């Protein structure tokens, strides 16, 4: 059975949460300051995307 838009958005949220978890793990092992800053910036961007994804998922579930 093919997914609808909400199903794909849920998959996207799950993938973003996985990415955030991996970036958190990376922060635990990074040694160089400039690499830490890059990872933190990436994590911040992913967390912003997660917020947008959750908002979209909630909007779709209300329709």
C-alpha positions in Angstrom: 0.0 0.0 0.0 1.3 3.4 -1.0 1.8 6.0 1.8 0.0 9.3 1.8 1.6 12.7 2.5 1.3 12.3 6.3 3.1 8.9 6.1 6.0 10.4 4.2 6.2 13.3 6.6 6.3 10.9 9.5 9.1 9.0 7.8 11.0 12.3 7.4 10.6 13.2 11.1 11.9 9.8 12.0 14.9 10.2 9.7 15.6 13.7 11.1 15.4 12.3 14.7 17.9 9.7 13.7 20.2 12.3 12.2 20.0 14.4 15.4 20.9 11.3 17.5 24.0 10.6 15.3 25.1 14.2 15.5 24.8 14.1 19.3 27.0 11.0 19.2 29.5 12.8 17.1 29.6 15.6 19.6 30.7 13.1 22.2 33.7 12.0 20.2 34.8 15.2 18.3 38.2 16.6 19.3 38.8 19.7 17.3 37.0 22.9 18.3 36.2 23.9 14.7 34.7 20.5 14.0 32.6 20.7 17.2 31.3 24.0 16.0 30.4 22.6 12.6 28.6 19.6 14.2 26.7 21.9 16.6 25.6 24.0 13.7 24.4 21.0 11.8 22.6 19.7 14.9 20.9 23.1 15.3 19.7 23.0 11.7 18.4 19.5 12.1 16.5 20.4 15.2 14.9 23.3 13.4 13.9 20.9 10.6 12.5 18.5 13.2 10.3 21.3 14.6 9.0 22.2 11.1 8.4 18.5 10.4 6.4 18.1 13.6 4.4 21.2 12.8 3.6 19.8 9.3 2.7 16.4 10.7 0.3 18.0 13.2 -1.3 20.1 10.5 -1.8 17.1 8.2 -3.4 15.1 11.1 -6.0 17.8 11.6 -7.2 17.6 8.0 
